[in-house]
Amino acid sequence: MEGFKKFVNNILYPACFIFTVIVFSFSVLNALMDFTMPYVLTPKTLLPFIVFSLILSWSNEVFRNRKMSFPAAHFIHYIIFLFNVLISFIILEQRQNVVGTLIAFSILYLIGALVALIVRKVSPKKPDEKKTTYKKQFK
């Protein structure tokens, strides 16, 4: 039961959040651009978004693995992301322009990675518990 609880908390809930953001973003774009995107609200065309959200949530969990160095984790996350795009938006939607789609999503990933890197560099570091002089008095 613990494994299922971990799956729900670490993968399913974030996947639902990612899916909600994607669908909301496409709905806002539809309203702002004033053109019809009927595929956004049909169950058949929501399937790629659901698959994309689940795999992205799982890859984020892999990315948070502290056993790997940051560059290695980032590279593996990028490879899983491209594989995710290949499955979700090329195979499931049966698109023909494979290279163009992968390049477009690679550019989006690069922008997101740069923002994450800037936030990582700007945010204050947490102090290590081992380096503090504080000693616990109560157990």
A tleap script that builds the chain and sets N, CA, C and O, in Angstrom:
source leaprc.protein.ff14SB
mol = sequence {
  NMET GLU GLY PHE LYS LYS PHE VAL ASN ASN
  ILE LEU TYR PRO ALA CYS PHE ILE PHE THR
  VAL ILE VAL PHE SER PHE SER VAL LEU ASN
  ALA LEU MET ASP PHE THR MET PRO TYR VAL
  LEU THR PRO LYS THR LEU LEU PRO PHE ILE
  VAL PHE SER LEU ILE LEU SER TRP SER ASN
  GLU VAL PHE ARG ASN ARG LYS MET SER PHE
  PRO ALA ALA HIE PHE ILE HIE TYR ILE ILE
  PHE LEU PHE ASN VAL LEU ILE SER PHE ILE
  ILE LEU GLU GLN ARG GLN ASN VAL VAL GLY
  THR LEU ILE ALA PHE SER ILE LEU TYR LEU
  ILE GLY ALA LEU VAL ALA LEU ILE VAL ARG
  LYS VAL SER PRO LYS LYS PRO ASP GLU LYS
  LYS THR THR TYR LYS LYS GLN PHE CLYS
}
set mol.1.N position { 0.819 -1.190 0.000 }
set mol.1.CA position { 0.000 0.000 0.000 }
set mol.1.C position { 0.868 1.261 0.000 }
set mol.1.O position { 0.475 2.296 -0.538 }
set mol.2.N position { 2.049 1.161 0.608 }
set mol.2.CA position { 2.952 2.314 0.660 }
set mol.2.C position { 3.417 2.706 -0.737 }
set mol.2.O position { 3.558 3.894 -1.029 }
set mol.3.N position { 3.658 1.712 -1.614 }
set mol.3.CA position { 4.089 1.991 -2.978 }
set mol.3.C position { 3.026 2.721 -3.768 }
set mol.3.O position { 3.335 3.617 -4.554 }
set mol.4.N position { 1.762 2.340 -3.563 }
set mol.4.CA position { 0.667 3.006 -4.258 }
set mol.4.C position { 0.516 4.441 -3.776 }
set mol.4.O position { 0.276 5.351 -4.570 }
set mol.5.N position { 0.658 4.636 -2.473 }
set mol.5.CA position { 0.557 5.978 -1.900 }
set mol.5.C position { 1.679 6.870 -2.435 }
set mol.5.O position { 1.459 8.043 -2.733 }
set mol.6.N position { 2.874 6.306 -2.551 }
set mol.6.CA position { 4.010 7.050 -3.103 }
set mol.6.C position { 3.762 7.395 -4.568 }
set mol.6.O position { 4.068 8.503 -5.009 }
set mol.7.N position { 3.202 6.439 -5.327 }
set mol.7.CA position { 2.878 6.680 -6.731 }
set mol.7.C position { 1.861 7.817 -6.868 }
set mol.7.O position { 2.021 8.707 -7.704 }
set mol.8.N position { 0.830 7.777 -6.051 }
set mol.8.CA position { -0.208 8.809 -6.124 }
set mol.8.C position { 0.369 10.174 -5.766 }
set mol.8.O position { 0.122 11.151 -6.474 }
set mol.9.N position { 1.131 10.257 -4.680 }
set mol.9.CA position { 1.663 11.548 -4.229 }
set mol.9.C position { 2.766 12.090 -5.126 }
set mol.9.O position { 2.822 13.297 -5.363 }
set mol.10.N position { 3.647 11.228 -5.630 }
set mol.10.CA position { 4.808 11.695 -6.370 }
set mol.10.C position { 4.622 11.745 -7.882 }
set mol.10.O position { 5.339 12.476 -8.565 }
set mol.11.N position { 3.676 10.982 -8.414 }
set mol.11.CA position { 3.523 10.939 -9.871 }
set mol.11.C position { 2.116 11.341 -10.317 }
set mol.11.O position { 1.972 12.175 -11.211 }
set mol.12.N position { 1.089 10.768 -9.716 }
set mol.12.CA position { -0.266 11.014 -10.201 }
set mol.12.C position { -0.739 12.444 -9.927 }
set mol.12.O position { -1.269 13.093 -10.829 }
set mol.13.N position { -0.559 12.944 -8.711 }
set mol.13.CA position { -0.975 14.315 -8.418 }
set mol.13.C position { -0.235 15.345 -9.262 }
set mol.13.O position { -0.875 16.240 -9.812 }
set mol.14.N position { 1.104 15.255 -9.388 }
set mol.14.CA position { 1.781 16.212 -10.276 }
set mol.14.C position { 1.339 16.072 -11.738 }
set mol.14.O position { 1.253 17.069 -12.455 }
set mol.15.N position { 1.059 14.842 -12.182 }
set mol.15.CA position { 0.595 14.642 -13.559 }
set mol.15.C position { -0.758 15.319 -13.778 }
set mol.15.O position { -0.997 15.912 -14.830 }
set mol.16.N position { -1.629 15.230 -12.794 }
set mol.16.CA position { -2.932 15.907 -12.893 }
set mol.16.C position { -2.747 17.425 -12.958 }
set mol.16.O position { -3.447 18.108 -13.705 }
set mol.17.N position { -1.813 17.941 -12.183 }
set mol.17.CA position { -1.543 19.372 -12.218 }
set mol.17.C position { -0.991 19.786 -13.587 }
set mol.17.O position { -1.428 20.789 -14.152 }
set mol.18.N position { -0.040 19.024 -14.118 }
set mol.18.CA position { 0.536 19.324 -15.431 }
set mol.18.C position { -0.545 19.261 -16.503 }
set mol.18.O position { -0.604 20.130 -17.373 }
set mol.19.N position { -1.400 18.246 -16.450 }
set mol.19.CA position { -2.485 18.102 -17.416 }
set mol.19.C position { -3.436 19.299 -17.347 }
set mol.19.O position { -3.855 19.824 -18.378 }
set mol.20.N position { -3.769 19.722 -16.137 }
set mol.20.CA position { -4.663 20.871 -15.971 }
set mol.20.C position { -4.051 22.131 -16.555 }
set mol.20.O position { -4.739 22.901 -17.225 }
set mol.21.N position { -2.772 22.350 -16.312 }
set mol.21.CA position { -2.092 23.540 -16.849 }
set mol.21.C position { -2.080 23.500 -18.374 }
set mol.21.O position { -2.316 24.524 -19.015 }
set mol.22.N position { -1.810 22.345 -18.963 }
set mol.22.CA position { -1.771 22.220 -20.420 }
set mol.22.C position { -3.140 22.515 -21.023 }
set mol.22.O position { -3.247 23.309 -21.957 }
set mol.23.N position { -4.178 21.887 -20.502 }
set mol.23.CA position { -5.519 22.078 -21.054 }
set mol.23.C position { -5.986 23.517 -20.843 }
set mol.23.O position { -6.599 24.103 -21.736 }
set mol.24.N position { -5.706 24.089 -19.679 }
set mol.24.CA position { -6.075 25.477 -19.424 }
set mol.24.C position { -5.340 26.419 -20.379 }
set mol.24.O position { -5.935 27.362 -20.901 }
set mol.25.N position { -4.052 26.166 -20.606 }
set mol.25.CA position { -3.268 27.011 -21.514 }
set mol.25.C position { -3.820 26.956 -22.931 }
set mol.25.O position { -3.942 27.988 -23.592 }
set mol.26.N position { -4.154 25.759 -23.400 }
set mol.26.CA position { -4.726 25.651 -24.732 }
set mol.26.C position { -6.102 26.307 -24.810 }
set mol.26.O position { -6.447 26.878 -25.844 }
set mol.27.N position { -6.885 26.237 -23.752 }
set mol.27.CA position { -8.186 26.888 -23.747 }
set mol.27.C position { -8.042 28.407 -23.780 }
set mol.27.O position { -8.792 29.089 -24.478 }
set mol.28.N position { -7.087 28.932 -23.030 }
set mol.28.CA position { -6.839 30.376 -23.042 }
set mol.28.C position { -6.349 30.809 -24.419 }
set mol.28.O position { -6.800 31.824 -24.951 }
set mol.29.N position { -5.422 30.037 -24.998 }
set mol.29.CA position { -4.955 30.354 -26.351 }
set mol.29.C position { -6.093 30.335 -27.353 }
set mol.29.O position { -6.150 31.177 -28.249 }
set mol.30.N position { -6.990 29.387 -27.209 }
set mol.30.CA position { -8.143 29.305 -28.090 }
set mol.30.C position { -9.008 30.552 -27.955 }
set mol.30.O position { -9.488 31.086 -28.955 }
set mol.31.N position { -9.208 31.015 -26.732 }
set mol.31.CA position { -10.032 32.206 -26.514 }
set mol.31.C position { -9.336 33.474 -27.015 }
set mol.31.O position { -9.982 34.343 -27.602 }
set mol.32.N position { -8.037 33.584 -26.790 }
set mol.32.CA position { -7.303 34.780 -27.198 }
set mol.32.C position { -7.102 34.868 -28.703 }
set mol.32.O position { -7.205 35.949 -29.283 }
set mol.33.N position { -6.823 33.760 -29.327 }
set mol.33.CA position { -6.543 33.759 -30.765 }
set mol.33.C position { -7.818 33.718 -31.593 }
set mol.33.O position { -7.776 33.956 -32.800 }
set mol.34.N position { -8.930 33.425 -30.977 }
set mol.34.CA position { -10.228 33.391 -31.632 }
set mol.34.C position { -10.247 32.442 -32.835 }
set mol.34.O position { -10.725 32.791 -33.915 }
set mol.35.N position { -9.725 31.257 -32.622 }
set mol.35.CA position { -9.866 30.222 -33.633 }
set mol.35.C position { -10.262 28.942 -32.926 }
set mol.35.O position { -10.054 28.786 -31.723 }
set mol.36.N position { -10.822 28.053 -33.674 }
set mol.36.CA position { -11.375 26.849 -33.052 }
set mol.36.C position { -10.318 25.753 -33.000 }
set mol.36.O position { -9.663 25.445 -33.996 }
set mol.37.N position { -10.175 25.188 -31.836 }
set mol.37.CA position { -9.335 24.016 -31.651 }
set mol.37.C position { -10.229 22.920 -31.071 }
set mol.37.O position { -10.196 22.670 -29.866 }
set mol.38.N position { -11.020 22.269 -31.909 }
set mol.38.CA position { -11.977 21.297 -31.379 }
set mol.38.C position { -11.315 20.093 -30.733 }
set mol.38.O position { -11.953 19.388 -29.951 }
set mol.39.N position { -10.045 19.840 -31.042 }
set mol.39.CA position { -9.391 18.662 -30.493 }
set mol.39.C position { -9.046 18.816 -29.020 }
set mol.39.O position { -8.699 17.827 -28.375 }
set mol.40.N position { -9.128 20.002 -28.471 }
set mol.40.CA position { -8.753 20.202 -27.077 }
set mol.40.C position { -9.741 19.515 -26.138 }
set mol.40.O position { -9.337 18.984 -25.104 }
set mol.41.N position { -10.992 19.518 -26.471 }
set mol.41.CA position { -11.992 19.015 -25.542 }
set mol.41.C position { -12.552 17.635 -25.886 }
set mol.41.O position { -13.524 17.209 -25.261 }
set mol.42.N position { -11.989 16.937 -26.833 }
set mol.42.CA position { -12.484 15.595 -27.130 }
set mol.42.C position { -11.611 14.568 -26.411 }
set mol.42.O position { -10.396 14.744 -26.319 }
set mol.43.N position { -12.215 13.510 -25.909 }
set mol.43.CA position { -11.435 12.493 -25.191 }
set mol.43.C position { -10.335 11.862 -26.051 }
set mol.43.O position { -9.261 11.543 -25.542 }
set mol.44.N position { -10.594 11.682 -27.340 }
set mol.44.CA position { -9.593 11.068 -28.211 }
set mol.44.C position { -8.350 11.940 -28.315 }
set mol.44.O position { -7.233 11.425 -28.357 }
set mol.45.N position { -8.530 13.226 -28.356 }
set mol.45.CA position { -7.383 14.105 -28.521 }
set mol.45.C position { -6.806 14.578 -27.190 }
set mol.45.O position { -5.742 15.198 -27.173 }
set mol.46.N position { -7.472 14.306 -26.093 }
set mol.46.CA position { -6.895 14.591 -24.781 }
set mol.46.C position { -5.940 13.486 -24.341 }
set mol.46.O position { -5.130 13.693 -23.438 }
set mol.47.N position { -6.027 12.316 -24.969 }
set mol.47.CA position { -5.157 11.190 -24.621 }
set mol.47.C position { -3.672 11.546 -24.713 }
set mol.47.O position { -2.927 11.206 -23.794 }
set mol.48.N position { -3.193 12.223 -25.789 }
set mol.48.CA position { -1.773 12.586 -25.806 }
set mol.48.C position { -1.364 13.495 -24.646 }
set mol.48.O position { -0.250 13.386 -24.134 }
set mol.49.N position { -2.258 14.384 -24.236 }
set mol.49.CA position { -1.945 15.268 -23.102 }
set mol.49.C position { -1.852 14.476 -21.797 }
set mol.49.O position { -1.001 14.756 -20.953 }
set mol.50.N position { -2.730 13.489 -21.639 }
set mol.50.CA position { -2.697 12.657 -20.434 }
set mol.50.C position { -1.413 11.829 -20.392 }
set mol.50.O position { -0.740 11.770 -19.363 }
set mol.51.N position { -1.081 11.196 -21.505 }
set mol.51.CA position { 0.145 10.388 -21.568 }
set mol.51.C position { 1.366 11.277 -21.339 }
set mol.51.O position { 2.270 10.911 -20.589 }
set mol.52.N position { 1.393 12.445 -21.985 }
set mol.52.CA position { 2.499 13.378 -21.825 }
set mol.52.C position { 2.648 13.789 -20.358 }
set mol.52.O position { 3.764 13.829 -19.840 }
set mol.53.N position { 1.555 14.090 -19.697 }
set mol.53.CA position { 1.590 14.521 -18.298 }
set mol.53.C position { 2.107 13.423 -17.380 }
set mol.53.O position { 2.907 13.694 -16.485 }
set mol.54.N position { 1.665 12.196 -17.588 }
set mol.54.CA position { 2.113 11.084 -16.749 }
set mol.54.C position { 3.608 10.803 -16.928 }
set mol.54.O position { 4.328 10.621 -15.946 }
set mol.55.N position { 4.070 10.769 -18.171 }
set mol.55.CA position { 5.487 10.488 -18.406 }
set mol.55.C position { 6.347 11.645 -17.920 }
set mol.55.O position { 7.429 11.424 -17.375 }
set mol.56.N position { 5.880 12.884 -18.112 }
set mol.56.CA position { 6.639 14.035 -17.628 }
set mol.56.C position { 6.728 14.040 -16.107 }
set mol.56.O position { 7.771 14.373 -15.544 }
set mol.57.N position { 5.647 13.675 -15.449 }
set mol.57.CA position { 5.665 13.596 -13.991 }
set mol.57.C position { 6.647 12.521 -13.518 }
set mol.57.O position { 7.378 12.736 -12.551 }
set mol.58.N position { 6.670 11.383 -14.182 }
set mol.58.CA position { 7.621 10.329 -13.845 }
set mol.58.C position { 9.045 10.794 -14.104 }
set mol.58.O position { 9.935 10.532 -13.295 }
set mol.59.N position { 9.277 11.483 -15.225 }
set mol.59.CA position { 10.642 11.949 -15.523 }
set mol.59.C position { 11.089 13.017 -14.530 }
set mol.59.O position { 12.279 13.129 -14.237 }
set mol.60.N position { 10.153 13.798 -14.013 }
set mol.60.CA position { 10.510 14.766 -12.967 }
set mol.60.C position { 10.949 14.048 -11.698 }
set mol.60.O position { 11.829 14.528 -10.984 }
set mol.61.N position { 10.347 12.916 -11.420 }
set mol.61.CA position { 10.746 12.117 -10.254 }
set mol.61.C position { 12.149 11.539 -10.460 }
set mol.61.O position { 12.940 11.467 -9.520 }
set mol.62.N position { 12.449 11.131 -11.690 }
set mol.62.CA position { 13.794 10.659 -12.012 }
set mol.62.C position { 14.793 11.810 -11.877 }
set mol.62.O position { 15.909 11.621 -11.394 }
set mol.63.N position { 14.379 13.000 -12.307 }
set mol.63.CA position { 15.246 14.178 -12.250 }
set mol.63.C position { 15.600 14.547 -10.806 }
set mol.63.O position { 16.702 15.023 -10.533 }
set mol.64.N position { 14.667 14.326 -9.897 }
set mol.64.CA position { 14.906 14.657 -8.483 }
set mol.64.C position { 15.792 13.651 -7.769 }
set mol.64.O position { 16.130 13.848 -6.602 }
set mol.65.N position { 16.174 12.577 -8.447 }
set mol.65.CA position { 17.029 11.557 -7.855 }
set mol.65.C position { 18.371 12.176 -7.477 }
set mol.65.O position { 19.079 12.686 -8.345 }
set mol.66.N position { 18.722 12.138 -6.222 }
set mol.66.CA position { 19.950 12.777 -5.732 }
set mol.66.C position { 21.188 11.901 -5.881 }
set mol.66.O position { 22.279 12.315 -5.491 }
set mol.67.N position { 21.046 10.714 -6.431 }
set mol.67.CA position { 22.196 9.839 -6.602 }
set mol.67.C position { 23.011 10.224 -7.837 }
set mol.67.O position { 24.166 9.818 -7.969 }
set mol.68.N position { 22.417 11.002 -8.741 }
set mol.68.CA position { 23.104 11.428 -9.957 }
set mol.68.C position { 23.555 12.871 -9.826 }
set mol.68.O position { 23.004 13.638 -9.037 }
set mol.69.N position { 24.552 13.228 -10.600 }
set mol.69.CA position { 24.955 14.635 -10.636 }
set mol.69.C position { 23.883 15.428 -11.369 }
set mol.69.O position { 23.074 14.861 -12.103 }
set mol.70.N position { 23.882 16.741 -11.166 }
set mol.70.CA position { 22.870 17.591 -11.783 }
set mol.70.C position { 22.919 17.527 -13.312 }
set mol.70.O position { 21.865 17.390 -13.934 }
set mol.71.N position { 24.103 17.622 -13.952 }
set mol.71.CA position { 24.121 17.532 -15.428 }
set mol.71.C position { 23.635 16.176 -15.950 }
set mol.71.O position { 22.934 16.121 -16.961 }
set mol.72.N position { 23.997 15.094 -15.277 }
set mol.72.CA position { 23.549 13.767 -15.714 }
set mol.72.C position { 22.038 13.632 -15.571 }
set mol.72.O position { 21.371 13.107 -16.462 }
set mol.73.N position { 21.502 14.105 -14.452 }
set mol.73.CA position { 20.057 14.046 -14.240 }
set mol.73.C position { 19.330 14.895 -15.278 }
set mol.73.O position { 18.271 14.506 -15.771 }
set mol.74.N position { 19.892 16.043 -15.606 }
set mol.74.CA position { 19.282 16.929 -16.603 }
set mol.74.C position { 19.295 16.279 -17.986 }
set mol.74.O position { 18.307 16.360 -18.716 }
set mol.75.N position { 20.396 15.641 -18.350 }
set mol.75.CA position { 20.491 14.979 -19.647 }
set mol.75.C position { 19.500 13.825 -19.749 }
set mol.75.O position { 18.828 13.674 -20.769 }
set mol.76.N position { 19.402 13.012 -18.702 }
set mol.76.CA position { 18.452 11.895 -18.712 }
set mol.76.C position { 17.020 12.413 -18.772 }
set mol.76.O position { 16.178 11.842 -19.466 }
set mol.77.N position { 16.745 13.491 -18.047 }
set mol.77.CA position { 15.414 14.111 -18.081 }
set mol.77.C position { 15.093 14.586 -19.500 }
set mol.77.O position { 13.968 14.415 -19.969 }
set mol.78.N position { 16.067 15.178 -20.180 }
set mol.78.CA position { 15.874 15.655 -21.549 }
set mol.78.C position { 15.593 14.491 -22.510 }
set mol.78.O position { 14.716 14.593 -23.367 }
set mol.79.N position { 16.331 13.396 -22.368 }
set mol.79.CA position { 16.121 12.230 -23.233 }
set mol.79.C position { 14.723 11.650 -22.997 }
set mol.79.O position { 14.029 11.308 -23.955 }
set mol.80.N position { 14.306 11.535 -21.742 }
set mol.80.CA position { 12.959 11.033 -21.441 }
set mol.80.C position { 11.911 12.001 -21.989 }
set mol.80.O position { 10.870 11.572 -22.487 }
set mol.81.N position { 12.182 13.303 -21.897 }
set mol.81.CA position { 11.257 14.312 -22.427 }
set mol.81.C position { 11.085 14.133 -23.941 }
set mol.81.O position { 9.958 14.153 -24.436 }
set mol.82.N position { 12.185 13.958 -24.677 }
set mol.82.CA position { 12.080 13.760 -26.128 }
set mol.82.C position { 11.345 12.463 -26.462 }
set mol.82.O position { 10.542 12.422 -27.394 }
set mol.83.N position { 11.622 11.411 -25.706 }
set mol.83.CA position { 10.905 10.153 -25.893 }
set mol.83.C position { 9.415 10.346 -25.616 }
set mol.83.O position { 8.568 9.783 -26.309 }
set mol.84.N position { 9.106 11.143 -24.602 }
set mol.84.CA position { 7.730 11.461 -24.257 }
set mol.84.C position { 7.041 12.195 -25.401 }
set mol.84.O position { 5.912 11.862 -25.762 }
set mol.85.N position { 7.705 13.182 -25.968 }
set mol.85.CA position { 7.142 13.932 -27.103 }
set mol.85.C position { 6.931 12.991 -28.278 }
set mol.85.O position { 5.913 13.069 -28.966 }
set mol.86.N position { 7.887 12.106 -28.509 }
set mol.86.CA position { 7.776 11.152 -29.604 }
set mol.86.C position { 6.539 10.275 -29.445 }
set mol.86.O position { 5.802 10.049 -30.405 }
set mol.87.N position { 6.319 9.788 -28.241 }
set mol.87.CA position { 5.150 8.933 -27.988 }
set mol.87.C position { 3.859 9.748 -28.025 }
set mol.87.O position { 2.911 9.388 -28.723 }
set mol.88.N position { 3.829 10.847 -27.270 }
set mol.88.CA position { 2.585 11.579 -27.056 }
set mol.88.C position { 2.114 12.368 -28.268 }
set mol.88.O position { 0.934 12.332 -28.615 }
set mol.89.N position { 3.016 13.069 -28.901 }
set mol.89.CA position { 2.587 14.015 -29.932 }
set mol.89.C position { 2.926 13.590 -31.353 }
set mol.89.O position { 2.456 14.211 -32.307 }
set mol.90.N position { 3.722 12.559 -31.512 }
set mol.90.CA position { 4.035 12.115 -32.872 }
set mol.90.C position { 3.357 10.783 -33.167 }
set mol.90.O position { 2.682 10.645 -34.186 }
set mol.91.N position { 3.531 9.804 -32.283 }
set mol.91.CA position { 2.937 8.485 -32.538 }
set mol.91.C position { 1.432 8.501 -32.290 }
set mol.91.O position { 0.666 8.040 -33.136 }
set mol.92.N position { 0.993 9.031 -31.131 }
set mol.92.CA position { -0.444 9.015 -30.825 }
set mol.92.C position { -1.253 9.929 -31.743 }
set mol.92.O position { -2.403 9.623 -32.061 }
set mol.93.N position { -0.673 11.033 -32.166 }
set mol.93.CA position { -1.398 11.948 -33.061 }
set mol.93.C position { -1.071 11.687 -34.526 }
set mol.93.O position { -1.627 12.350 -35.402 }
set mol.94.N position { -0.197 10.752 -34.811 }
set mol.94.CA position { 0.185 10.340 -36.154 }
set mol.94.C position { 0.641 11.517 -37.007 }
set mol.94.O position { 0.158 11.722 -38.121 }
set mol.95.N position { 1.578 12.281 -36.463 }
set mol.95.CA position { 2.135 13.423 -37.199 }
set mol.95.C position { 3.232 12.951 -38.140 }
set mol.95.O position { 3.874 11.924 -37.919 }
set mol.96.N position { 3.425 13.724 -39.186 }
set mol.96.CA position { 4.433 13.394 -40.189 }
set mol.96.C position { 5.743 14.129 -39.957 }
set mol.96.O position { 6.804 13.591 -40.271 }
set mol.97.N position { 5.703 15.343 -39.416 }
set mol.97.CA position { 6.887 16.179 -39.248 }
set mol.97.C position { 7.579 15.850 -37.922 }
set mol.97.O position { 7.458 16.597 -36.951 }
set mol.98.N position { 8.294 14.742 -37.891 }
set mol.98.CA position { 8.932 14.262 -36.667 }
set mol.98.C position { 10.062 15.193 -36.241 }
set mol.98.O position { 10.124 15.603 -35.083 }
set mol.99.N position { 10.946 15.524 -37.162 }
set mol.99.CA position { 12.118 16.341 -36.832 }
set mol.99.C position { 11.700 17.739 -36.385 }
set mol.99.O position { 12.228 18.255 -35.400 }
set mol.100.N position { 10.767 18.351 -37.091 }
set mol.100.CA position { 10.304 19.692 -36.729 }
set mol.100.C position { 9.659 19.725 -35.349 }
set mol.100.O position { 9.878 20.658 -34.576 }
set mol.101.N position { 8.867 18.709 -35.045 }
set mol.101.CA position { 8.225 18.636 -33.732 }
set mol.101.C position { 9.268 18.458 -32.632 }
set mol.101.O position { 9.193 19.114 -31.594 }
set mol.102.N position { 10.232 17.579 -32.853 }
set mol.102.CA position { 11.275 17.364 -31.840 }
set mol.102.C position { 12.131 18.620 -31.648 }
set mol.102.O position { 12.530 18.926 -30.525 }
set mol.103.N position { 12.413 19.344 -32.725 }
set mol.103.CA position { 13.187 20.586 -32.601 }
set mol.103.C position { 12.389 21.638 -31.833 }
set mol.103.O position { 12.937 22.323 -30.969 }
set mol.104.N position { 11.104 21.769 -32.142 }
set mol.104.CA position { 10.264 22.759 -31.443 }
set mol.104.C position { 10.200 22.449 -29.947 }
set mol.104.O position { 10.339 23.356 -29.125 }
set mol.105.N position { 9.996 21.200 -29.588 }
set mol.105.CA position { 9.934 20.837 -28.173 }
set mol.105.C position { 11.306 20.918 -27.505 }
set mol.105.O position { 11.393 21.183 -26.306 }
set mol.106.N position { 12.373 20.695 -28.264 }
set mol.106.CA position { 13.724 20.867 -27.713 }
set mol.106.C position { 13.978 22.328 -27.371 }
set mol.106.O position { 14.595 22.629 -26.349 }
set mol.107.N position { 13.510 23.229 -28.214 }
set mol.107.CA position { 13.652 24.663 -27.932 }
set mol.107.C position { 12.845 25.039 -26.692 }
set mol.107.O position { 13.322 25.791 -25.843 }
set mol.108.N position { 11.622 24.516 -26.588 }
set mol.108.CA position { 10.813 24.773 -25.386 }
set mol.108.C position { 11.500 24.218 -24.139 }
set mol.108.O position { 11.490 24.858 -23.087 }
set mol.109.N position { 12.091 23.040 -24.252 }
set mol.109.CA position { 12.799 22.448 -23.115 }
set mol.109.C position { 14.011 23.290 -22.739 }
set mol.109.O position { 14.283 23.497 -21.556 }
set mol.110.N position { 14.735 23.774 -23.736 }
set mol.110.CA position { 15.908 24.611 -23.486 }
set mol.110.C position { 15.518 25.890 -22.754 }
set mol.110.O position { 16.212 26.314 -21.830 }
set mol.111.N position { 14.427 26.496 -23.158 }
set mol.111.CA position { 13.956 27.709 -22.477 }
set mol.111.C position { 13.600 27.387 -21.028 }
set mol.111.O position { 13.989 28.120 -20.119 }
set mol.112.N position { 12.870 26.303 -20.808 }
set mol.112.CA position { 12.510 25.897 -19.452 }
set mol.112.C position { 13.727 25.556 -18.611 }
set mol.112.O position { 13.779 25.885 -17.426 }
set mol.113.N position { 14.708 24.896 -19.222 }
set mol.113.CA position { 15.932 24.534 -18.492 }
set mol.113.C position { 16.729 25.774 -18.115 }
set mol.113.O position { 17.293 25.839 -17.022 }
set mol.114.N position { 16.781 26.750 -19.000 }
set mol.114.CA position { 17.492 27.995 -18.681 }
set mol.114.C position { 16.813 28.744 -17.535 }
set mol.114.O position { 17.486 29.276 -16.653 }
set mol.115.N position { 15.489 28.785 -17.551 }
set mol.115.CA position { 14.761 29.428 -16.449 }
set mol.115.C position { 15.032 28.680 -15.143 }
set mol.115.O position { 15.267 29.307 -14.111 }
set mol.116.N position { 15.002 27.355 -15.179 }
set mol.116.CA position { 15.268 26.560 -13.970 }
set mol.116.C position { 16.691 26.769 -13.477 }
set mol.116.O position { 16.925 26.835 -12.270 }
set mol.117.N position { 17.639 26.871 -14.393 }
set mol.117.CA position { 19.033 27.092 -14.009 }
set mol.117.C position { 19.222 28.466 -13.365 }
set mol.117.O position { 19.953 28.603 -12.384 }
set mol.118.N position { 18.564 29.473 -13.920 }
set mol.118.CA position { 18.650 30.819 -13.345 }
set mol.118.C position { 18.041 30.837 -11.944 }
set mol.118.O position { 18.610 31.418 -11.020 }
set mol.119.N position { 16.885 30.200 -11.793 }
set mol.119.CA position { 16.246 30.141 -10.475 }
set mol.119.C position { 17.130 29.380 -9.493 }
set mol.119.O position { 17.234 29.761 -8.327 }
set mol.120.N position { 17.756 28.327 -9.949 }
set mol.120.CA position { 18.646 27.527 -9.087 }
set mol.120.C position { 19.848 28.347 -8.627 }
set mol.120.O position { 20.271 28.238 -7.476 }
set mol.121.N position { 20.398 29.169 -9.522 }
set mol.121.CA position { 21.571 29.981 -9.179 }
set mol.121.C position { 21.203 31.168 -8.288 }
set mol.121.O position { 21.989 31.558 -7.425 }
set mol.122.N position { 20.025 31.740 -8.489 }
set mol.122.CA position { 19.625 32.934 -7.748 }
set mol.122.C position { 19.090 32.592 -6.357 }
set mol.122.O position { 19.272 33.366 -5.418 }
set mol.123.N position { 18.439 31.452 -6.220 }
set mol.123.CA position { 17.822 31.107 -4.936 }
set mol.123.C position { 18.894 30.852 -3.879 }
set mol.123.O position { 19.957 30.308 -4.177 }
set mol.124.N position { 18.602 31.253 -2.642 }
set mol.124.CA position { 19.588 31.049 -1.562 }
set mol.124.C position { 19.753 29.573 -1.248 }
set mol.124.O position { 18.805 28.793 -1.350 }
set mol.125.N position { 20.933 29.208 -0.875 }
set mol.125.CA position { 21.245 27.820 -0.538 }
set mol.125.C position { 20.759 27.494 0.862 }
set mol.125.O position { 20.778 28.350 1.747 }
set mol.126.N position { 20.328 26.271 1.060 }
set mol.126.CA position { 19.932 25.813 2.383 }
set mol.126.C position { 21.188 25.459 3.168 }
set mol.126.O position { 22.108 24.851 2.621 }
set mol.127.N position { 21.237 25.828 4.425 }
set mol.127.CA position { 22.425 25.455 5.212 }
set mol.127.C position { 22.431 23.953 5.489 }
set mol.127.O position { 21.388 23.350 5.737 }
set mol.128.N position { 23.604 23.374 5.443 }
set mol.128.CA position { 23.737 21.956 5.754 }
set mol.128.C position { 23.555 21.744 7.248 }
set mol.128.O position { 24.076 22.499 8.069 }
set mol.129.N position { 22.802 20.695 7.584 }
set mol.129.CA position { 22.588 20.406 8.996 }
set mol.129.C position { 23.879 19.951 9.657 }
set mol.129.O position { 24.057 20.141 10.860 }
set mol.130.N position { 24.773 19.359 8.896 }
set mol.130.CA position { 26.021 18.840 9.454 }
set mol.130.C position { 26.982 19.960 9.822 }
set mol.130.O position { 27.821 19.781 10.705 }
set mol.131.N position { 26.882 21.096 9.174 }
set mol.131.CA position { 27.821 22.183 9.397 }
set mol.131.C position { 27.374 23.144 10.504 }
set mol.131.O position { 28.162 23.991 10.925 }
set mol.132.N position { 26.152 23.034 10.976 }
set mol.132.CA position { 25.684 23.943 12.014 }
set mol.132.C position { 26.208 23.502 13.375 }
set mol.132.O position { 26.529 22.331 13.582 }
set mol.133.N position { 26.288 24.442 14.283 }
set mol.133.CA position { 26.774 24.142 15.627 }
set mol.133.C position { 25.631 23.787 16.575 }
set mol.133.O position { 25.856 23.500 17.751 }
set mol.134.N position { 24.413 23.810 16.059 }
set mol.134.CA position { 23.251 23.500 16.885 }
set mol.134.C position { 23.261 22.028 17.269 }
set mol.134.O position { 23.498 21.158 16.430 }
set mol.135.N position { 23.002 21.758 18.536 }
set mol.135.CA position { 22.898 20.381 19.017 }
set mol.135.C position { 21.504 20.167 19.567 }
set mol.135.O position { 21.007 20.953 20.374 }
set mol.136.N position { 20.874 19.079 19.110 }
set mol.136.CA position { 19.534 18.761 19.553 }
set mol.136.C position { 19.553 18.426 21.043 }
set mol.136.O position { 20.408 17.688 21.534 }
set mol.137.N position { 18.576 19.000 21.735 }
set mol.137.CA position { 18.495 18.733 23.173 }
set mol.137.C position { 17.395 17.722 23.484 }
set mol.137.O position { 17.421 17.073 24.529 }
set mol.138.N position { 16.440 17.591 22.587 }
set mol.138.CA position { 15.338 16.673 22.801 }
set mol.138.C position { 15.289 15.691 21.637 }
set mol.138.O position { 15.595 16.048 20.499 }
set mol.139.N position { 14.912 14.480 21.922 }
set mol.139.CA position { 14.824 13.462 20.865 }
set mol.139.C position { 13.399 13.149 20.538 }
set mol.139.O position { 13.133 12.316 19.672 }
savepdb mol mol.pdb
quit
